[in-house]
Structure formats: structure tokens, C-alpha cells
């Protein structure tokens, strides 16, 4: 599986090493912000699990 963080409609933060999942997400038209994640892995999580809550204006 893949752990992603949605930051806006159609925009997600992903690990760059998840090449198969990333390809599929791009085929569905999502914009990917790819990160290396070597430090996040130490915490045993992905972009979503290792982020703090944040607020944004309604879309």
C-alpha cells in the first residue's frame, strides 16, 4: 500500500520510491509532490502518518 497526504483537491504528497502507485495516481490525473522520505521512514510512517494536523480554507 501507499501512505499519502492530500494537501488540496487532486494534490497529494507521496514517497518517490512508490513508483507503481505513483504511476497509477498520475494516470488518474492527480498532481504528486514526491519526497524522498528517508527520515520519515525512521518514524515508521508515511507522509500522512508523520504529519501534524493543519487547517486550510474551504475549497
N, CA, C and O atoms as CSV, one atom per row, in Angstrom:
chain,resi,resn,atom,element,x,y,z
A,1,UNK,N,N,0.812,-1.183,0.000
A,1,UNK,CA,C,0.000,0.000,0.000
A,1,UNK,C,C,0.853,1.243,0.000
A,1,UNK,O,O,2.082,1.179,0.030
A,2,UNK,N,N,0.196,2.351,-0.033
A,2,UNK,CA,C,0.885,3.632,-0.092
A,2,UNK,C,C,0.238,4.591,0.892
A,2,UNK,O,O,-0.987,4.679,0.975
A,3,UNK,N,N,1.055,5.294,1.621
A,3,UNK,CA,C,0.593,6.274,2.579
A,3,UNK,C,C,0.791,7.641,1.938
A,3,UNK,O,O,1.924,8.044,1.673
A,4,UNK,N,N,-0.303,8.358,1.688
A,4,UNK,CA,C,-0.226,9.662,1.032
A,4,UNK,C,C,-0.870,10.733,1.899
A,4,UNK,O,O,-1.653,10.433,2.801
A,5,UNK,N,N,-0.534,11.977,1.619
A,5,UNK,CA,C,-1.114,13.111,2.331
A,5,UNK,C,C,-1.742,14.044,1.304
A,5,UNK,O,O,-1.044,14.637,0.482
A,6,UNK,N,N,-3.060,14.169,1.358
A,6,UNK,CA,C,-3.759,15.083,0.455
A,6,UNK,C,C,-3.662,16.490,1.013
A,6,UNK,O,O,-4.052,16.736,2.154
A,7,UNK,N,N,-3.140,17.421,0.212
A,7,UNK,CA,C,-2.994,18.796,0.689
A,7,UNK,C,C,-3.934,19.763,-0.023
A,7,UNK,O,O,-4.081,20.912,0.394
A,8,UNK,N,N,-4.558,19.306,-1.076
A,8,UNK,CA,C,-5.555,20.085,-1.822
A,8,UNK,C,C,-6.281,19.098,-2.728
A,8,UNK,O,O,-5.786,17.995,-2.958
A,9,UNK,N,N,-7.436,19.474,-3.242
A,9,UNK,CA,C,-8.109,18.559,-4.163
A,9,UNK,C,C,-7.195,18.204,-5.345
A,9,UNK,O,O,-6.751,19.078,-6.090
A,10,UNK,N,N,-6.932,16.926,-5.494
A,10,UNK,CA,C,-6.106,16.461,-6.600
A,10,UNK,C,C,-4.611,16.604,-6.416
A,10,UNK,O,O,-3.847,16.351,-7.347
A,11,UNK,N,N,-4.174,17.011,-5.218
A,11,UNK,CA,C,-2.739,17.195,-4.958
A,11,UNK,C,C,-2.356,16.385,-3.729
A,11,UNK,O,O,-2.902,16.594,-2.645
A,12,UNK,N,N,-1.411,15.454,-3.902
A,12,UNK,CA,C,-1.010,14.597,-2.789
A,12,UNK,C,C,0.506,14.538,-2.658
A,12,UNK,O,O,1.240,14.652,-3.639
A,13,UNK,N,N,0.953,14.357,-1.417
A,13,UNK,CA,C,2.370,14.157,-1.118
A,13,UNK,C,C,2.595,12.657,-1.028
A,13,UNK,O,O,1.860,11.952,-0.335
A,14,UNK,N,N,3.616,12.169,-1.732
A,14,UNK,CA,C,3.895,10.734,-1.797
A,14,UNK,C,C,5.395,10.493,-1.671
A,14,UNK,O,O,6.202,11.398,-1.885
A,15,UNK,N,N,5.754,9.261,-1.322
A,15,UNK,CA,C,7.159,8.860,-1.385
A,15,UNK,C,C,7.539,8.640,-2.840
A,15,UNK,O,O,6.764,8.058,-3.598
A,16,UNK,N,N,8.703,9.090,-3.238
A,16,UNK,CA,C,9.135,8.907,-4.627
A,16,UNK,C,C,9.398,7.447,-4.966
A,16,UNK,O,O,9.320,7.061,-6.132
A,17,UNK,N,N,9.703,6.641,-3.977
A,17,UNK,CA,C,10.046,5.234,-4.239
A,17,UNK,C,C,8.822,4.355,-4.550
A,17,UNK,O,O,8.985,3.217,-4.991
A,18,UNK,N,N,7.611,4.862,-4.327
A,18,UNK,CA,C,6.392,4.095,-4.625
A,18,UNK,C,C,6.030,4.268,-6.098
A,18,UNK,O,O,4.983,4.821,-6.433
A,19,UNK,N,N,6.906,3.790,-6.963
A,19,UNK,CA,C,6.788,4.086,-8.393
A,19,UNK,C,C,5.512,3.538,-9.031
A,19,UNK,O,O,4.899,4.218,-9.854
A,20,UNK,N,N,5.107,2.341,-8.671
A,20,UNK,CA,C,3.909,1.751,-9.277
A,20,UNK,C,C,2.669,2.538,-8.862
A,20,UNK,O,O,1.860,2.927,-9.705
A,21,UNK,N,N,2.526,2.769,-7.560
A,21,UNK,CA,C,1.377,3.531,-7.058
A,21,UNK,C,C,1.376,4.942,-7.636
A,21,UNK,O,O,0.331,5.446,-8.047
A,22,UNK,N,N,2.541,5.577,-7.668
A,22,UNK,CA,C,2.628,6.944,-8.189
A,22,UNK,C,C,2.203,7.009,-9.652
A,22,UNK,O,O,1.523,7.950,-10.061
A,23,UNK,N,N,2.596,6.027,-10.428
A,23,UNK,CA,C,2.211,5.997,-11.843
A,23,UNK,C,C,0.692,5.921,-11.984
A,23,UNK,O,O,0.100,6.620,-12.808
A,24,UNK,N,N,0.072,5.073,-11.178
A,24,UNK,CA,C,-1.391,4.930,-11.230
A,24,UNK,C,C,-2.075,6.233,-10.820
A,24,UNK,O,O,-3.027,6.667,-11.468
A,25,UNK,N,N,-1.593,6.854,-9.748
A,25,UNK,CA,C,-2.183,8.119,-9.301
A,25,UNK,C,C,-2.062,9.190,-10.383
A,25,UNK,O,O,-2.999,9.955,-10.612
A,26,UNK,N,N,-0.911,9.242,-11.046
A,26,UNK,CA,C,-0.722,10.218,-12.123
A,26,UNK,C,C,-1.644,9.922,-13.305
A,26,UNK,O,O,-2.149,10.844,-13.946
A,27,UNK,N,N,-1.863,8.646,-13.592
A,27,UNK,CA,C,-2.785,8.277,-14.675
A,27,UNK,C,C,-4.211,8.737,-14.379
A,27,UNK,O,O,-4.987,8.999,-15.298
A,28,UNK,N,N,-4.551,8.835,-13.099
A,28,UNK,CA,C,-5.869,9.331,-12.701
A,28,UNK,C,C,-5.912,10.861,-12.653
A,28,UNK,O,O,-6.936,11.448,-12.304
A,29,UNK,N,N,-4.808,11.490,-13.001
A,29,UNK,CA,C,-4.789,12.943,-13.098
A,29,UNK,C,C,-4.398,13.679,-11.837
A,29,UNK,O,O,-4.528,14.901,-11.773
A,30,UNK,N,N,-3.920,12.961,-10.825
A,30,UNK,CA,C,-3.508,13.634,-9.601
A,30,UNK,C,C,-2.138,14.285,-9.781
A,30,UNK,O,O,-1.283,13.776,-10.506
A,31,UNK,N,N,-1.947,15.407,-9.115
A,31,UNK,CA,C,-0.637,16.055,-9.098
A,31,UNK,C,C,0.109,15.528,-7.877
A,31,UNK,O,O,-0.392,15.622,-6.756
A,32,UNK,N,N,1.295,14.978,-8.083
A,32,UNK,CA,C,2.060,14.386,-6.996
A,32,UNK,C,C,3.223,15.276,-6.601
A,32,UNK,O,O,3.956,15.784,-7.450
A,33,UNK,N,N,3.379,15.452,-5.308
A,33,UNK,CA,C,4.572,16.088,-4.764
A,33,UNK,C,C,5.375,14.951,-4.158
A,33,UNK,O,O,5.014,14.404,-3.117
A,34,UNK,N,N,6.466,14.603,-4.821
A,34,UNK,CA,C,7.247,13.428,-4.427
A,34,UNK,C,C,8.373,13.835,-3.482
A,34,UNK,O,O,9.117,14.782,-3.737
A,35,UNK,N,N,8.475,13.086,-2.375
A,35,UNK,CA,C,9.544,13.334,-1.405
A,35,UNK,C,C,10.361,12.059,-1.227
A,35,UNK,O,O,9.863,10.955,-1.445
A,36,UNK,N,N,11.623,12.224,-0.827
A,36,UNK,CA,C,12.479,11.059,-0.597
A,36,UNK,C,C,12.019,10.275,0.620
A,36,UNK,O,O,11.940,9.048,0.563
A,37,UNK,N,N,11.722,10.937,1.694
A,37,UNK,CA,C,11.162,10.257,2.857
A,37,UNK,C,C,12.116,9.434,3.682
A,37,UNK,O,O,11.674,8.697,4.564
A,38,UNK,N,N,13.406,9.528,3.434
A,38,UNK,CA,C,14.347,8.692,4.180
A,38,UNK,C,C,14.287,8.964,5.685
A,38,UNK,O,O,14.508,8.052,6.482
A,39,UNK,N,N,13.998,10.180,6.076
A,39,UNK,CA,C,13.894,10.492,7.502
A,39,UNK,C,C,12.539,10.076,8.070
A,39,UNK,O,O,12.471,9.608,9.207
A,40,UNK,N,N,11.465,10.234,7.306
A,40,UNK,CA,C,10.138,9.846,7.793
A,40,UNK,C,C,10.058,8.353,8.066
A,40,UNK,O,O,9.377,7.928,9.000
A,41,UNK,N,N,10.744,7.561,7.266
A,41,UNK,CA,C,10.715,6.109,7.438
A,41,UNK,C,C,11.230,5.717,8.820
A,41,UNK,O,O,10.783,4.720,9.387
A,42,UNK,N,N,12.140,6.472,9.350
A,42,UNK,CA,C,12.670,6.169,10.694
A,42,UNK,C,C,11.569,6.201,11.747
A,42,UNK,O,O,11.656,5.504,12.758
A,43,UNK,N,N,10.550,6.996,11.518
A,43,UNK,CA,C,9.425,7.076,12.444
A,43,UNK,C,C,8.350,6.046,12.155
A,43,UNK,O,O,7.300,6.035,12.798
A,44,UNK,N,N,8.610,5.188,11.195
A,44,UNK,CA,C,7.691,4.106,10.813
A,44,UNK,C,C,6.367,4.627,10.274
A,44,UNK,O,O,5.299,4.111,10.604
A,45,UNK,N,N,6.452,5.655,9.441
A,45,UNK,CA,C,5.231,6.179,8.852
A,45,UNK,C,C,5.478,6.799,7.501
A,45,UNK,O,O,6.614,6.891,7.035
A,46,UNK,N,N,4.406,7.217,6.887
A,46,UNK,CA,C,4.485,7.878,5.597
A,46,UNK,C,C,4.081,9.330,5.728
A,46,UNK,O,O,3.920,9.831,6.841
A,47,UNK,N,N,3.913,10.016,4.604
A,47,UNK,CA,C,3.580,11.440,4.642
A,47,UNK,C,C,2.355,11.775,5.499
A,47,UNK,O,O,2.360,12.792,6.193
A,48,UNK,N,N,1.325,10.958,5.469
A,48,UNK,CA,C,0.127,11.260,6.265
A,48,UNK,C,C,0.352,10.978,7.745
A,48,UNK,O,O,0.064,11.822,8.594
A,49,UNK,N,N,0.858,9.811,8.050
A,49,UNK,CA,C,1.042,9.423,9.454
A,49,UNK,C,C,2.047,10.308,10.181
A,49,UNK,O,O,1.945,10.505,11.392
A,50,UNK,N,N,3.008,10.837,9.448
A,50,UNK,CA,C,4.086,11.585,10.082
A,50,UNK,C,C,3.898,13.095,9.976
A,50,UNK,O,O,4.857,13.850,10.136
A,51,UNK,N,N,2.676,13.540,9.707
A,51,UNK,CA,C,2.418,14.977,9.620
A,51,UNK,C,C,1.549,15.417,10.792
A,51,UNK,O,O,0.831,14.616,11.391
A,52,UNK,N,N,1.628,16.688,11.100
A,52,UNK,CA,C,0.787,17.277,12.135
A,52,UNK,C,C,-0.503,17.769,11.475
A,52,UNK,O,O,-0.508,18.076,10.283
A,53,UNK,N,N,-1.592,17.845,12.235
A,53,UNK,CA,C,-2.832,18.383,11.662
A,53,UNK,C,C,-2.625,19.831,11.199
A,53,UNK,O,O,-1.886,20.594,11.822
A,54,UNK,N,N,-3.278,20.187,10.114
A,54,UNK,CA,C,-3.252,21.571,9.662
A,54,UNK,C,C,-4.608,21.929,9.100
A,54,UNK,O,O,-5.380,21.065,8.685
A,55,UNK,N,N,-4.879,23.211,9.095
A,55,UNK,CA,C,-6.162,23.692,8.598
A,55,UNK,C,C,-5.947,24.442,7.303
A,55,UNK,O,O,-4.886,25.020,7.069
A,56,UNK,N,N,-6.961,24.425,6.470
A,56,UNK,CA,C,-6.928,25.213,5.246
A,56,UNK,C,C,-8.309,25.810,5.044
A,56,UNK,O,O,-9.291,25.368,5.641
A,57,UNK,N,N,-8.365,26.812,4.201
A,57,UNK,CA,C,-9.653,27.419,3.892
A,57,UNK,C,C,-10.485,26.433,3.094
A,57,UNK,O,O,-9.946,25.572,2.398
A,58,UNK,N,N,-11.802,26.562,3.199
A,58,UNK,CA,C,-12.677,25.678,2.440
A,58,UNK,C,C,-12.459,25.875,0.954
A,58,UNK,O,O,-12.138,26.968,0.486
A,59,UNK,N,N,-12.644,24.788,0.228
A,59,UNK,CA,C,-12.430,24.840,-1.220
A,59,UNK,C,C,-13.721,25.183,-1.917
A,59,UNK,O,O,-13.753,25.276,-3.144
